[in-house]
Amino acid sequence: MNAEKTDQGRSCKPFKFDLALSVLSAFICVLLLCAVCPAQIHPHSFSPRQLGIMQAWYRADIITGLADGDPVASWVDSTANARTLAQSTADYRPAYKVSIQNGRPAIRFDGLDDWVSGAFGGSLKFTVFSVQRPDIFALSETIYLVPSPARNLWGKWLNSVTLHFGFWSAEGYSDYYPSHTPSMTTPEMWTLFYDQSSWRLWIDGNALAPQADTKVPGLGTIVQVGGWVGLSRYWDGDIFELAFFAEALSDRDRQRVERYLARKWGL
């Protein structure tokens, strides 16, 4: 009887050792993979703050203290730069709208006179991410503009089948007109890139035709979101998120931000 128990006990030891070794090996593999590729193992832990220099980052989902339809007097910058967007005139304030996309809110601009603005730090190279959805198309609707000095950067519709991005430089204006028909029903994610050799644009992660350009942008100190105020070209629709980087991101880093935004907004 005792011998039988001893044999049974001995027969269990190799099994227990192998199991423990397998668990330990798996744990080590996970740690190694996390170190090499953290975004893929823990996708929800990634933040765009981890990449390079962020000029400003505006997120509709961090605004607090507002009910559905309330006017937005200020939109806080999520970077350490604290470049808050604000609108002091009550009639020009956009509206806060709850549960618009993937259970998250949006900032809604009326296309007439809504806009917000704040201090900005221009850059000679840039990557800009935006998530937005138009409501009603009007000619030349502006999403963002850095108007001072001399129009450092802008992003807008030109017409119903063409987008328009550009900036001013000492060599004249640089204009980029990619062909695209924006969706009127679902949000789109735009990634604008300029590295002093070419313009590039991705929509929902899909590349549009690039354009060669070597001009050097002037530096801007103010950003307007929701309108090109001097020309009365206002955005009619929702803006969910804007992220401005003061550098031309690598393809890998660009894709990490795009995955973050697509997952967050259900794109």
VOGU-169736 format. One line per 10 residues: number of its first residue (from 1); for each residue x, y, z of N, C-alpha, C. Coordinates in nm, 4 decimals. Example, Ala and Ser with C-alpha at 12.3 -4.5 7.8 and 13.67 -1.06 7.14 Angstrom:
2
1> 1.3190,-0.5690,0.7800,1.2300,-0.4500,0.7800,1.3200,-0.3300,0.7800  1.2850,-0.2250,0.7080,1.3670,-0.1060,0.7140,1.2900,0.0030,0.7870
end
This chain:
267
1> 0.0836,-0.1208,0.0000,0.0000,0.0000,0.0000,0.0867,0.1253,0.0000  0.1903,0.1264,0.0863,0.2810,0.2398,0.0938,0.3624,0.2518,-0.0337  0.4005,0.1358,-0.0872,0.4784,0.1374,-0.2112,0.3960,0.1934,-0.3258  0.2692,0.1588,-0.3271,0.1820,0.2084,-0.4333,0.1684,0.3599,-0.4248  0.1557,0.4140,-0.3035,0.1457,0.5592,-0.2867,0.2737,0.6272,-0.3301  0.3873,0.5627,-0.2950,0.5168,0.6206,-0.3319,0.5314,0.6270,-0.4826  0.4907,0.5182,-0.5512,0.5007,0.5166,-0.6966,0.4121,0.6223,-0.7595  0.2924,0.6374,-0.7055,0.2009,0.7382,-0.7599,0.2577,0.8785,-0.7393  0.3147,0.9000,-0.6171,0.3718,1.0317,-0.5904,0.4867,1.0623,-0.6830  0.5728,0.9589,-0.7080,0.6865,0.9813,-0.7958,0.6421,1.0075,-0.9392
11> 0.5371,0.9400,-0.9822,0.4919,0.9549,-1.1205,0.4349,1.0935,-1.1457  0.3914,1.1634,-1.0412,0.3349,1.2972,-1.0581,0.4417,1.4040,-1.0702  0.5620,1.3784,-1.0161,0.6635,1.4824,-1.0118,0.7079,1.5305,-1.1488  0.7378,1.4418,-1.2437,0.7771,1.4921,-1.3764,0.6682,1.5759,-1.4413  0.5439,1.5364,-1.4224,0.4329,1.6119,-1.4807,0.4255,1.7522,-1.4217  0.4385,1.7602,-1.2895,0.4325,1.8906,-1.2241,0.5490,1.9769,-1.2669  0.6671,1.9177,-1.2804,0.7853,1.9946,-1.3217,0.7698,2.0464,-1.4647  0.7204,1.9593,-1.5546,0.7006,2.0008,-1.6933,0.5981,2.1132,-1.7044  0.4920,2.1034,-1.6265,0.3884,2.2066,-1.6287,0.4437,2.3400,-1.5807  0.5182,2.3354,-1.4721,0.5765,2.4583,-1.4191,0.6745,2.5192,-1.5186
21> 0.7540,2.4349,-1.5838,0.8509,2.4829,-1.6826,0.7795,2.5457,-1.8018  0.6680,2.4860,-1.8445,0.5915,2.5395,-1.9572,0.5327,2.6760,-1.9241  0.4772,2.6892,-1.8035,0.4202,2.8157,-1.7606,0.5269,2.9233,-1.7536  0.6430,2.8888,-1.6974,0.7524,2.9845,-1.6864,0.8019,3.0274,-1.8254  0.8123,2.9311,-1.9171,0.8572,2.9627,-2.0532,0.7592,3.0550,-2.1231  0.6304,3.0266,-2.1064,0.5284,3.1116,-2.1688,0.5337,3.2520,-2.1125  0.5541,3.2643,-1.9823,0.5601,3.3957,-1.9183,0.6787,3.4760,-1.9704  0.7940,3.4094,-1.9866,0.9135,3.4763,-2.0379,0.8911,3.5220,-2.1813  0.8248,3.4380,-2.2617,0.7964,3.4741,-2.4009,0.7078,3.5988,-2.4087  0.6069,3.6050,-2.3221,0.5179,3.7210,-2.3206,0.5947,3.8468,-2.2836
31> 0.6837,3.8362,-2.1836,0.7634,3.9522,-2.1443,0.8522,3.9998,-2.2579  0.9124,3.9049,-2.3298,0.9989,3.9413,-2.4420,0.9199,4.0070,-2.5536  0.8032,3.9527,-2.5837,0.7205,4.0096,-2.6889,0.6723,4.1493,-2.6518  0.6385,4.1697,-2.5256,0.5940,4.3014,-2.4816,0.7051,4.4051,-2.4973  0.8278,4.3611,-2.4700,0.9404,4.4530,-2.4819,0.9677,4.4898,-2.6265  0.9490,4.3930,-2.7169,0.9772,4.4162,-2.8578,0.8632,4.4881,-2.9264  0.7395,4.4505,-2.8931,0.6238,4.5028,-2.9670,0.5081,4.5339,-2.8727  0.5221,4.6329,-2.7859,0.4199,4.6593,-2.6838,0.2859,4.6982,-2.7410  0.2826,4.7663,-2.8533,0.1539,4.8127,-2.9076,0.0672,4.6973,-2.9518  0.1324,4.5902,-3.0009,0.0538,4.4771,-3.0474,0.0056,4.3896,-2.9321
41> 0.0867,4.3775,-2.8247,0.0475,4.2926,-2.7129,-0.0528,4.3637,-2.6225  -0.0297,4.4917,-2.6002,-0.1199,4.5714,-2.5169,-0.1688,4.6915,-2.5973  -0.2547,4.6705,-2.6953,-0.2929,4.7788,-2.7853,-0.3615,4.8945,-2.7161  -0.4313,4.8680,-2.6073,-0.5056,4.9757,-2.5427,-0.4174,5.0609,-2.4530  -0.2924,5.0208,-2.4318,-0.2037,5.0984,-2.3466,-0.1285,5.2046,-2.4252  -0.1333,5.2020,-2.5571,-0.0600,5.2994,-2.6378,-0.1248,5.4372,-2.6294  -0.0402,5.5393,-2.6229,-0.0868,5.6774,-2.6277,-0.0029,5.7525,-2.7296  -0.0644,5.8380,-2.8127,0.0136,5.9187,-2.9065,0.1198,6.0043,-2.8393  0.1060,6.0306,-2.7098,0.2074,6.1083,-2.6380,0.3443,6.0402,-2.6427  0.3461,5.9089,-2.6629,0.4710,5.8352,-2.6636,0.5571,5.8673,-2.7856
51> 0.5011,5.9340,-2.8849,0.5721,5.9559,-3.0102,0.6151,6.1015,-3.0255  0.7421,6.1249,-3.0323,0.7954,6.2530,-3.0756,0.7361,6.3744,-3.0070  0.7274,6.4802,-3.0837,0.6832,6.6096,-3.0313,0.5394,6.6341,-3.0729  0.4501,6.6356,-2.9772,0.3123,6.6719,-3.0047,0.2956,6.8215,-2.9834  0.2463,6.8916,-3.0850,0.2191,7.0343,-3.0699,0.0924,7.0574,-2.9890  -0.0113,6.9781,-3.0229,-0.1402,6.9936,-2.9553,-0.2239,6.8684,-2.9817  -0.3163,6.8415,-2.8893,-0.3996,6.7210,-2.9005,-0.5360,6.7532,-2.8403  -0.6386,6.7517,-2.9254,-0.7739,6.7863,-2.8839,-0.8651,6.6655,-2.8991  -0.9301,6.6260,-2.7892,-1.0155,6.5063,-2.7857,-1.1531,6.5437,-2.7319  -1.2544,6.5118,-2.8079,-1.3897,6.5421,-2.7621,-1.4255,6.4629,-2.6380
61> -1.3661,6.3452,-2.6215,-1.4069,6.2563,-2.5128,-1.3448,6.2909,-2.3771  -1.2634,6.3958,-2.3689,-1.2113,6.4329,-2.2370,-1.2812,6.5570,-2.1807  -1.3711,6.6152,-2.2574,-1.4450,6.7314,-2.2072,-1.5426,6.6861,-2.0991  -1.5452,6.7568,-1.9906,-1.6321,6.7201,-1.8779,-1.7214,6.8378,-1.8403  -1.8268,6.8051,-1.7664,-1.9132,6.9082,-1.7104,-2.0160,6.9645,-1.8064  -2.0306,6.9046,-1.9252,-2.1273,6.9540,-2.0222,-2.2337,6.8483,-2.0508  -2.3556,6.8941,-2.0730,-2.4650,6.8071,-2.1140,-2.4813,6.8151,-2.2648  -2.5614,6.7249,-2.3192,-2.5832,6.7220,-2.4631,-2.6373,6.8551,-2.5131  -2.5695,6.9124,-2.6130,-2.6132,7.0387,-2.6705,-2.5551,7.1630,-2.6065  -2.4837,7.1475,-2.4965,-2.4247,7.2643,-2.4311,-2.3168,7.3277,-2.5195
71> -2.3023,7.4597,-2.5148,-2.1958,7.5253,-2.5911,-2.0582,7.4955,-2.5311  -1.9594,7.4866,-2.6188,-1.8224,7.4566,-2.5759,-1.7432,7.5872,-2.5747  -1.7147,7.6361,-2.4559,-1.6384,7.7606,-2.4431,-1.4897,7.7371,-2.4556  -1.4433,7.6162,-2.4191,-1.3002,7.5857,-2.4281,-1.2811,7.4368,-2.4529  -1.1713,7.4053,-2.5215,-1.1358,7.2673,-2.5548,-0.9908,7.2495,-2.5136  -0.9696,7.1725,-2.4076,-0.8381,7.1612,-2.3455,-0.7427,7.0793,-2.4317  -0.6188,7.1247,-2.4380,-0.5104,7.0524,-2.5046,-0.4614,6.9417,-2.4117  -0.4515,6.8193,-2.4639,-0.4100,6.7060,-2.3820,-0.2588,6.6891,-2.3734  -0.1810,6.7801,-2.4323,-0.0361,6.7756,-2.4185,0.0072,6.8670,-2.3047  0.1365,6.8609,-2.2747,0.1914,6.9468,-2.1703,0.2019,7.0920,-2.2157
81> 0.1773,7.1189,-2.3440,0.1861,7.2559,-2.3944,0.0712,7.3436,-2.3480  -0.0402,7.2797,-2.3070,-0.1568,7.3525,-2.2532,-0.2082,7.4586,-2.3494  -0.2193,7.4236,-2.4778,-0.2699,7.5174,-2.5784,-0.4211,7.5004,-2.5929  -0.4924,7.5471,-2.4958,-0.6374,7.5326,-2.4936,-0.7022,7.6171,-2.6032  -0.7995,7.5582,-2.6716,-0.8801,7.6320,-2.7685,-0.9972,7.6957,-2.6949  -1.0331,7.8166,-2.7328,-1.1402,7.8853,-2.6621,-1.2209,7.9729,-2.7573  -1.3428,8.0053,-2.7143,-1.4291,8.0969,-2.7883,-1.4991,8.1859,-2.6859  -1.4645,8.3154,-2.6872,-1.5188,8.4069,-2.5875,-1.6580,8.4570,-2.6233  -1.6947,8.4512,-2.7520,-1.8269,8.4973,-2.7950,-1.9253,8.3811,-2.7910  -2.0266,8.3924,-2.7100,-2.1195,8.2813,-2.6878,-2.1850,8.2320,-2.8174
91> -2.2208,8.3232,-2.9060,-2.2902,8.2847,-3.0296,-2.2007,8.2057,-3.1258  -2.0701,8.2109,-3.1062,-1.9771,8.1441,-3.1975,-1.9277,8.0100,-3.1434  -1.9819,7.9663,-3.0335,-1.9339,7.8419,-2.9717,-1.9986,7.7191,-3.0351  -1.9198,7.6147,-3.0636,-1.9776,7.4886,-3.1121,-2.0497,7.4172,-2.9986  -2.1177,7.3096,-3.0320,-2.1978,7.2366,-2.9323,-2.1337,7.1026,-2.8965  -2.1519,7.0644,-2.7729,-2.1071,6.9339,-2.7245,-2.2204,6.8335,-2.7463  -2.1907,6.7233,-2.8151,-2.2920,6.6218,-2.8452,-2.2467,6.4863,-2.7917  -2.3345,6.4212,-2.7152,-2.2988,6.2949,-2.6500,-2.3299,6.1755,-2.7394  -2.2518,6.0683,-2.7204,-2.2757,5.9375,-2.7835,-2.2997,5.9479,-2.9343  -2.2090,6.0116,-3.0032,-2.2231,6.0289,-3.1473,-2.1542,5.9178,-3.2254
101> -2.0388,5.8730,-3.1787,-1.9643,5.7704,-3.2506,-1.8971,5.6768,-3.1514  -1.9285,5.5478,-3.1630,-1.8701,5.4450,-3.0765,-1.8915,5.4777,-2.9287  -2.0068,5.5361,-2.8981,-2.0403,5.5695,-2.7603,-1.9695,5.6923,-2.7071  -1.8974,5.7630,-2.7927,-1.8194,5.8785,-2.7491,-1.8780,6.0082,-2.8065  -1.8441,6.1214,-2.7451,-1.9030,6.2487,-2.7876,-1.8302,6.3123,-2.9048  -1.8862,6.4211,-2.9552,-1.8272,6.4997,-3.0627,-1.8455,6.6469,-3.0319  -1.7649,6.7296,-3.0984,-1.7842,6.8739,-3.0964,-1.8492,6.9096,-3.2297  -1.9673,6.9684,-3.2266,-2.0454,6.9935,-3.3483,-2.0412,7.1423,-3.3850  -1.9963,7.1688,-3.5079,-1.9867,7.3043,-3.5618,-2.1009,7.3264,-3.6609  -2.1583,7.4478,-3.6606,-2.2817,7.4704,-3.7353,-2.2621,7.5155,-3.8797
111> -2.1367,7.5395,-3.9225,-2.1132,7.5797,-4.0603,-2.1432,7.7257,-4.0879  -2.1842,7.7991,-3.9857,-2.2208,7.9404,-4.0027,-2.1172,8.0340,-3.9413  -2.0871,8.0114,-3.8125,-1.9937,8.1012,-3.7457,-1.9257,8.0381,-3.6243  -1.9375,7.9059,-3.6067,-1.8748,7.8392,-3.4921,-1.7258,7.8184,-3.5172  -1.6438,7.8527,-3.4188,-1.5011,7.8252,-3.4274,-1.4380,7.8472,-3.2903  -1.3230,7.7849,-3.2693,-1.2446,7.8035,-3.1477,-1.0998,7.8244,-3.1889  -1.0222,7.8910,-3.1056,-0.8829,7.9174,-3.1410,-0.7960,7.9204,-3.0168  -0.6641,7.9118,-3.0400,-0.5702,7.9153,-2.9291,-0.4278,7.9300,-2.9787  -0.3342,7.9403,-2.8857,-0.1930,7.9518,-2.9192,-0.1442,7.8231,-2.9839  -0.0431,7.8356,-3.0692,0.0064,7.7205,-3.1428,0.1566,7.7349,-3.1624
121> 0.2229,7.6231,-3.1869,0.3653,7.6233,-3.2191,0.3853,7.5611,-3.3550  0.4126,7.6421,-3.4555,0.4294,7.5899,-3.5903,0.5534,7.5028,-3.6021  0.5644,7.4310,-3.7129,0.6782,7.3426,-3.7341,0.7137,7.3372,-3.8823  0.8378,7.3001,-3.9116,0.8860,7.2943,-4.0487,0.8483,7.1632,-4.1169  0.8193,7.0620,-4.0371,0.7662,6.9340,-4.0846,0.6518,6.8988,-3.9915  0.5563,6.8192,-4.0388,0.4424,6.7917,-3.9521,0.3682,6.6656,-3.9954  0.2936,6.6114,-3.8986,0.1945,6.5066,-3.9226,0.0708,6.5455,-3.8433  -0.0436,6.5485,-3.9102,-0.1687,6.5902,-3.8463,-0.2716,6.4790,-3.8621  -0.3292,6.4370,-3.7515,-0.4351,6.3366,-3.7523,-0.5671,6.4061,-3.7180  -0.6705,6.3751,-3.7929,-0.8022,6.4315,-3.7625,-0.9101,6.3262,-3.7851
131> -1.0094,6.3275,-3.6983,-1.1270,6.2405,-3.7132,-1.2475,6.3320,-3.7155  -1.3245,6.3295,-3.8244,-1.4356,6.4220,-3.8423,-1.5431,6.3614,-3.9317  -1.6602,6.4221,-3.9264,-1.7709,6.3825,-4.0143,-1.8481,6.5072,-4.0532  -1.8594,6.5359,-4.1829,-1.9377,6.6521,-4.2256,-2.0872,6.6251,-4.2151  -2.1640,6.7306,-4.1958,-2.3093,6.7189,-4.1899,-2.3708,6.7580,-4.3242  -2.3448,6.8791,-4.3655,-2.3925,6.9281,-4.4953,-2.2736,6.9888,-4.5674  -2.2527,6.9512,-4.6928,-2.1378,7.0049,-4.7643,-2.1632,7.1476,-4.8104  -2.0638,7.2324,-4.7852,-2.0616,7.3673,-4.8409,-1.9222,7.3902,-4.8970  -1.9098,7.4779,-4.9918,-1.7832,7.5010,-5.0587,-1.6752,7.5454,-4.9604  -1.5613,7.4761,-4.9657,-1.4418,7.5157,-4.8906,-1.4649,7.5188,-4.7398
141> -1.5060,7.4072,-4.6828,-1.5250,7.3974,-4.5381,-1.3911,7.3683,-4.4706  -1.3534,7.4512,-4.3743,-1.2225,7.4419,-4.3094,-1.2326,7.3672,-4.1773  -1.1469,7.2664,-4.1605,-1.1399,7.1931,-4.0341,-1.0413,7.2608,-3.9402  -0.9206,7.2888,-3.9905,-0.8213,7.3571,-3.9080,-0.7398,7.4530,-3.9944  -0.6902,7.5589,-3.9298,-0.6131,7.6617,-3.9980,-0.5176,7.7258,-3.8985  -0.3926,7.7421,-3.9393,-0.2951,7.8189,-3.8623,-0.2735,7.9486,-3.9397  -0.3477,8.0551,-3.9060,-0.3529,8.1730,-3.9911,-0.2402,8.2731,-3.9732  -0.1611,8.2593,-3.8683,-0.0617,8.3619,-3.8391,0.0736,8.2973,-3.8091  0.1811,8.3466,-3.8718,0.1780,8.4489,-3.9769,0.1566,8.3844,-4.1139  0.0792,8.4499,-4.1939,0.0619,8.4164,-4.3358,0.0256,8.2706,-4.3621
151> -0.0702,8.2201,-4.2885,-0.1290,8.0893,-4.3182,-0.0257,7.9759,-4.3212  0.0169,7.9387,-4.2032,0.1185,7.8346,-4.1873,0.0705,7.6966,-4.2312  -0.0576,7.6648,-4.2072,-0.1093,7.5309,-4.2386,-0.2611,7.5347,-4.2393  -0.3212,7.4594,-4.3323,-0.4665,7.4446,-4.3288,-0.5066,7.3086,-4.3834  -0.6262,7.2643,-4.3433,-0.6865,7.1419,-4.3945,-0.8356,7.1631,-4.4119  -0.8868,7.1374,-4.5338,-1.0283,7.1656,-4.5595,-1.0752,7.0911,-4.6845  -1.2068,7.0901,-4.7012,-1.2646,7.0510,-4.8292,-1.2450,7.1665,-4.9262  -1.2183,7.1354,-5.0515,-1.2225,7.2381,-5.1554,-1.3587,7.2355,-5.2233  -1.4007,7.1149,-5.2606,-1.5343,7.0926,-5.3148,-1.5736,6.9498,-5.2824  -1.6815,6.9027,-5.3358,-1.7347,6.7732,-5.2944,-1.6484,6.6539,-5.3370
161> -1.5490,6.6753,-5.4221,-1.4647,6.5636,-5.4669,-1.3157,6.5927,-5.4495  -1.2808,6.7010,-5.3826,-1.1405,6.7387,-5.3688,-1.1141,6.7969,-5.2306  -1.0031,6.7564,-5.1700,-0.9583,6.8140,-5.0438,-0.8498,6.9168,-5.0735  -0.8232,7.0021,-4.9762,-0.7235,7.1070,-4.9965,-0.6421,7.1257,-4.8691  -0.5117,7.0985,-4.8795,-0.4183,7.1224,-4.7704,-0.3104,7.2168,-4.8213  -0.2511,7.2940,-4.7313,-0.1478,7.3837,-4.7781,-0.0828,7.4645,-4.6687  0.0155,7.5448,-4.7094,0.0811,7.6383,-4.6196,0.1481,7.7471,-4.7029  0.1870,7.8548,-4.6346,0.2627,7.9618,-4.6984,0.4099,7.9441,-4.6661  0.4968,7.9792,-4.7613,0.6404,7.9769,-4.7391,0.7026,8.0994,-4.8044  0.8304,8.1201,-4.7805,0.9006,8.2317,-4.8434,0.9060,8.2156,-4.9950
171> 0.8868,8.0926,-5.0438,0.8875,8.0653,-5.1874,0.7478,8.0724,-5.2487  0.6500,8.1073,-5.1681,0.5124,8.1121,-5.2158,0.4285,8.0052,-5.1486  0.3071,7.9896,-5.1953,0.2163,7.8919,-5.1357,0.2451,7.7509,-5.1845  0.2257,7.6555,-5.0953,0.2306,7.5140,-5.1296,0.0897,7.4588,-5.1136  0.0325,7.4060,-5.2213,-0.1043,7.3548,-5.2196,-0.1075,7.2087,-5.2609  -0.1853,7.1324,-5.1889,-0.1990,6.9887,-5.2141,-0.3481,6.9603,-5.2285  -0.3881,6.9056,-5.3448,-0.5291,6.8849,-5.3762,-0.5587,6.7371,-5.4041  -0.5572,6.6511,-5.3049,-0.5900,6.5102,-5.3312,-0.7381,6.4924,-5.3639  -0.7651,6.4051,-5.4584,-0.9039,6.3779,-5.4973,-0.9668,6.2799,-5.3990  -1.0842,6.3167,-5.3485,-1.1538,6.2299,-5.2532,-1.2951,6.2822,-5.2322
181> -1.3899,6.1913,-5.2226,-1.5268,6.2272,-5.1890,-1.5531,6.1863,-5.0447  -1.5515,6.2804,-4.9518,-1.5681,6.2463,-4.8104,-1.7046,6.1836,-4.7808  -1.7064,6.0980,-4.6803,-1.8317,6.0365,-4.6379,-1.9172,6.1378,-4.5635  -2.0474,6.1350,-4.5914,-2.1407,6.2225,-4.5217,-2.2127,6.1498,-4.4076  -2.1847,6.0222,-4.3925,-2.2589,5.9437,-4.2934,-2.1715,5.8877,-4.1820  -2.0464,5.8573,-4.2101,-1.9588,5.8005,-4.1078,-1.8325,5.8845,-4.0954  -1.7730,5.8903,-3.9759,-1.6493,5.9670,-3.9585,-1.5363,5.9089,-4.0430  -1.4431,5.9948,-4.0771,-1.3216,5.9540,-4.1469,-1.2001,5.9990,-4.0666  -1.0941,5.9224,-4.0793,-0.9669,5.9579,-4.0168,-0.8709,6.0027,-4.1268  -0.8242,6.1273,-4.1176,-0.7286,6.1805,-4.2144,-0.5916,6.1916,-4.1475
191> -0.4892,6.1463,-4.2180,-0.3517,6.1610,-4.1717,-0.2758,6.2418,-4.2753  -0.2414,6.3645,-4.2408,-0.1679,6.4537,-4.3305,-0.0216,6.4565,-4.2899  0.0675,6.4476,-4.3897,0.2111,6.4336,-4.3644,0.2873,6.5244,-4.4594  0.3866,6.5968,-4.4045,0.4750,6.6760,-4.4894,0.6161,6.6738,-4.4305  0.7160,6.6416,-4.5139,0.8536,6.6292,-4.4662,0.9529,6.7127,-4.5475  0.9061,6.8144,-4.6174,0.9861,6.9007,-4.7039,1.0391,6.8285,-4.8269  0.9813,6.7134,-4.8553,1.0101,6.6469,-4.9827,0.8808,6.6064,-5.0520  0.7744,6.5852,-4.9738,0.6464,6.5503,-5.0348,0.5324,6.5657,-4.9355  0.4126,6.5876,-4.9922,0.2873,6.5771,-4.9196,0.2387,6.4338,-4.9315  0.1807,6.3827,-4.8241,0.1178,6.2512,-4.8281,-0.0100,6.2571,-4.7445
201> -0.1083,6.1790,-4.7843,-0.2350,6.1746,-4.7111,-0.2876,6.0325,-4.7097  -0.3315,5.9909,-4.5922,-0.3997,5.8619,-4.5766,-0.5398,5.8893,-4.5233  -0.6385,5.8210,-4.5765,-0.7750,5.8310,-4.5262,-0.8169,5.6928,-4.4781  -0.8469,5.6848,-4.3500,-0.8752,5.5558,-4.2853,-0.7634,5.4557,-4.3128  -0.6399,5.5054,-4.3144,-0.5236,5.4201,-4.3330,-0.4886,5.3890,-4.4763  -0.5681,5.4355,-4.5719,-0.5430,5.4092,-4.7132,-0.4768,5.5305,-4.7781  -0.3650,5.5082,-4.8466,-0.2869,5.6173,-4.9040,-0.3517,5.6736,-5.0294  -0.3547,5.8061,-5.0384,-0.3935,5.8747,-5.1606,-0.2668,5.9166,-5.2346  -0.2814,5.9693,-5.3544,-0.1654,6.0044,-5.4366,-0.0818,6.1120,-5.3676  0.0495,6.0908,-5.3525,0.1357,6.1922,-5.2912,0.1699,6.3024,-5.3910
211> 0.2366,6.4054,-5.3397,0.2792,6.5159,-5.4258,0.4157,6.5655,-5.3796  0.5106,6.5734,-5.4703,0.6441,6.6219,-5.4359,0.6400,6.7717,-5.4059  0.7168,6.8140,-5.3047,0.7237,6.9554,-5.2692,0.8407,6.9746,-5.1723  0.9194,7.0791,-5.1923,1.0363,7.1019,-5.1078,1.0329,7.2372,-5.0373  0.9189,7.3049,-5.0385,0.9109,7.4364,-4.9738,0.9194,7.4221,-4.8213  0.9643,7.5293,-4.7580,0.9783,7.5315,-4.6124,0.8646,7.6141,-4.5520  0.7796,7.5537,-4.4694,0.6656,7.6284,-4.4131,0.7104,7.7421,-4.3219  0.6316,7.8497,-4.3223,0.6495,7.9516,-4.2200,0.5950,7.8997,-4.0876  0.6350,7.9580,-3.9777,0.5917,7.9103,-3.8465,0.4686,7.9877,-3.8000  0.3693,7.9149,-3.7516,0.2454,7.9764,-3.7053,0.2373,7.9804,-3.5542
221> 0.1642,8.0760,-3.5021,0.1522,8.0926,-3.3569,0.0086,8.0830,-3.3061  -0.0880,8.0732,-3.3960,-0.2297,8.0641,-3.3591,-0.2952,7.9573,-3.4453  -0.3837,7.8789,-3.3872,-0.4602,7.7815,-3.4644,-0.6094,7.8099,-3.4474  -0.6839,7.7991,-3.5560,-0.8297,7.8069,-3.5529,-0.8852,7.6704,-3.5924  -0.9794,7.6217,-3.5174,-1.0439,7.4930,-3.5467,-1.1912,7.5191,-3.5737  -1.2391,7.4692,-3.6855,-1.3801,7.4831,-3.7203,-1.4104,7.5938,-3.8179  -1.3089,7.6705,-3.8570,-1.3388,7.7776,-3.9508,-1.2172,7.8543,-3.9991  -1.2260,7.9041,-4.1212,-1.1321,8.0014,-4.1752,-1.2036,8.1340,-4.1611  -1.1818,8.1978,-4.0459,-1.2671,8.3077,-4.0031,-1.2621,8.4253,-4.1001  -1.1429,8.4609,-4.1455,-1.1311,8.5765,-4.2329,-1.2033,8.5615,-4.3655
231> -1.2222,8.4369,-4.4094,-1.2905,8.4107,-4.5367,-1.4301,8.3545,-4.5167  -1.4741,8.3429,-4.3905,-1.6077,8.2894,-4.3572,-1.6301,8.1499,-4.4154  -1.5308,8.0648,-4.4021,-1.5416,7.9268,-4.4488,-1.5396,7.8352,-4.3267  -1.6586,7.7958,-4.2846,-1.6736,7.7244,-4.1581,-1.7097,7.5783,-4.1795  -1.6675,7.4975,-4.0819,-1.6948,7.3546,-4.0844,-1.8382,7.3278,-4.0395  -1.9095,7.2466,-4.1163,-2.0460,7.2063,-4.0821,-2.0446,7.0567,-4.0544  -2.0358,7.0212,-3.9266,-2.0307,6.8799,-3.8916,-1.9592,6.8577,-3.7596  -1.9177,6.7341,-3.7365,-1.8571,6.6944,-3.6096,-1.7059,6.6806,-3.6224  -1.6366,6.7202,-3.5166,-1.4943,6.6914,-3.5024,-1.4779,6.6100,-3.3747  -1.4119,6.4954,-3.3886,-1.3968,6.4040,-3.2760,-1.2586,6.4147,-3.2116
241> -1.1565,6.4325,-3.2957,-1.0206,6.4356,-3.2408,-0.9259,6.5005,-3.3409  -0.8287,6.5758,-3.2873,-0.7229,6.6374,-3.3673,-0.5912,6.6183,-3.2929  -0.4882,6.5734,-3.3641,-0.3565,6.5560,-3.3042,-0.2515,6.6131,-3.3987  -0.1771,6.7125,-3.3515,-0.0743,6.7795,-3.4317,0.0638,6.7391,-3.3822  0.1458,6.6857,-3.4720,0.2839,6.6505,-3.4400,0.3790,6.7444,-3.5129  0.4839,6.7873,-3.4444,0.5811,6.8784,-3.5028,0.6946,6.8025,-3.5716  0.6613,6.6937,-3.6373,0.7601,6.6169,-3.7122,0.6879,6.5245,-3.8093  0.7623,6.4775,-3.9076,0.7089,6.3808,-4.0029,0.7299,6.2416,-3.9445  0.6228,6.1797,-3.8986,0.6345,6.0505,-3.8318,0.6729,5.9401,-3.9293  0.7414,5.8406,-3.8772,0.7719,5.7221,-3.9565,0.6428,5.6463,-3.9871
251> 0.6483,5.5589,-4.0863,0.5297,5.4802,-4.1203,0.4835,5.3972,-4.0011  0.5773,5.3415,-3.9278,0.5405,5.2585,-3.8125,0.4665,5.3407,-3.7083  0.5203,5.4594,-3.6756,0.4562,5.5424,-3.5740,0.3230,5.5978,-3.6235  0.3175,5.6332,-3.7500,0.1896,5.6790,-3.8073,0.0828,5.5708,-3.7928  0.1185,5.4487,-3.8244,0.0224,5.3394,-3.8171,-0.0202,5.3116,-3.6736  0.0685,5.3324,-3.5793,0.0308,5.3130,-3.4389,-0.0768,5.4138,-3.3967  -0.0602,5.5385,-3.4382,-0.1619,5.6386,-3.4058,-0.2921,5.6081,-3.4784  -0.2833,5.5672,-3.6044,-0.4039,5.5342,-3.6800,-0.4786,5.4177,-3.6173  -0.4069,5.3160,-3.5710,-0.4737,5.2035,-3.5036,-0.5412,5.2500,-3.3753  -0.4734,5.3370,-3.3023,-0.5308,5.3917,-3.1798,-0.6624,5.4642,-3.2084
261> -0.6608,5.5508,-3.3087,-0.7807,5.6282,-3.3413,-0.8916,5.5401,-3.3975  -0.8549,5.4468,-3.4847,-0.9562,5.3589,-3.5447,-1.0251,5.2734,-3.4395  -0.9472,5.2228,-3.3461,-1.0042,5.1405,-3.2397,-1.0922,5.2247,-3.1482  -1.0462,5.3441,-3.1160,-1.1178,5.4309,-3.0234,-1.2512,5.4768,-3.0795  -1.2532,5.5118,-3.2072,-1.3739,5.5684,-3.2677,-1.4521,5.4671,-3.3505  -1.4114,5.3430,-3.3488,-1.4872,5.2384,-3.4194,-1.4870,5.2552,-3.5696  -1.3716,5.2925,-3.6255,-1.3622,5.3175,-3.7691,-1.3210,5.1923,-3.8463
end
